[in-house]
Amino acid sequence: MACRAGAESGEIGGPSGVVSERDSKRIIRQWNREIEAEIRRERSRERDSGPWKAVVWAALWLLWLGALVALLGHLKG
């Protein structure tokens, strides 16, 4: 029986794209690290969106309303 050249050494893929098992495991570990980092970033964003976010938006809305009233008062006066 004939064996493929890379079958015994743990390589996956053809001659044009030979990837060893070690490389594929390294790639999977890198993907896992990236996914875990993204999950950590999302969790930190969720913590930042607590009640202070609503307070800040309310303050910005009041600031905008005050500026609008000041502009209308200036135009009529």
Secondary structure as a PSIPRED ss2 file (coil, helix, strand):
# PSIPRED VFORMAT (PSIPRED V4.0)

   1 M C   1.000  0.000  0.000
   2 A C   1.000  0.000  0.000
   3 C C   1.000  0.000  0.000
   4 R C   1.000  0.000  0.000
   5 A C   1.000  0.000  0.000
   6 G C   1.000  0.000  0.000
   7 A C   1.000  0.000  0.000
   8 E C   1.000  0.000  0.000
   9 S C   1.000  0.000  0.000
  10 G C   1.000  0.000  0.000
  11 E E   0.000  0.000  1.000
  12 I E   0.000  0.000  1.000
  13 G C   1.000  0.000  0.000
  14 G C   1.000  0.000  0.000
  15 P C   1.000  0.000  0.000
  16 S C   1.000  0.000  0.000
  17 G C   1.000  0.000  0.000
  18 V C   1.000  0.000  0.000
  19 V E   0.000  0.000  1.000
  20 S E   0.000  0.000  1.000
  21 E H   0.000  1.000  0.000
  22 R H   0.000  1.000  0.000
  23 D H   0.000  1.000  0.000
  24 S H   0.000  1.000  0.000
  25 K H   0.000  1.000  0.000
  26 R H   0.000  1.000  0.000
  27 I H   0.000  1.000  0.000
  28 I H   0.000  1.000  0.000
  29 R H   0.000  1.000  0.000
  30 Q H   0.000  1.000  0.000
  31 W H   0.000  1.000  0.000
  32 N H   0.000  1.000  0.000
  33 R H   0.000  1.000  0.000
  34 E H   0.000  1.000  0.000
  35 I H   0.000  1.000  0.000
  36 E H   0.000  1.000  0.000
  37 A H   0.000  1.000  0.000
  38 E H   0.000  1.000  0.000
  39 I H   0.000  1.000  0.000
  40 R H   0.000  1.000  0.000
  41 R H   0.000  1.000  0.000
  42 E H   0.000  1.000  0.000
  43 R H   0.000  1.000  0.000
  44 S H   0.000  1.000  0.000
  45 R H   0.000  1.000  0.000
  46 E H   0.000  1.000  0.000
  47 R H   0.000  1.000  0.000
  48 D H   0.000  1.000  0.000
  49 S C   1.000  0.000  0.000
  50 G C   1.000  0.000  0.000
  51 P H   0.000  1.000  0.000
  52 W H   0.000  1.000  0.000
  53 K H   0.000  1.000  0.000
  54 A H   0.000  1.000  0.000
  55 V H   0.000  1.000  0.000
  56 V H   0.000  1.000  0.000
  57 W H   0.000  1.000  0.000
  58 A H   0.000  1.000  0.000
  59 A H   0.000  1.000  0.000
  60 L H   0.000  1.000  0.000
  61 W H   0.000  1.000  0.000
  62 L H   0.000  1.000  0.000
  63 L H   0.000  1.000  0.000
  64 W H   0.000  1.000  0.000
  65 L H   0.000  1.000  0.000
  66 G H   0.000  1.000  0.000
  67 A H   0.000  1.000  0.000
  68 L H   0.000  1.000  0.000
  69 V H   0.000  1.000  0.000
  70 A H   0.000  1.000  0.000
  71 L H   0.000  1.000  0.000
  72 L H   0.000  1.000  0.000
  73 G H   0.000  1.000  0.000
  74 H H   0.000  1.000  0.000
  75 L H   0.000  1.000  0.000
  76 K H   0.000  1.000  0.000
  77 G C   1.000  0.000  0.000
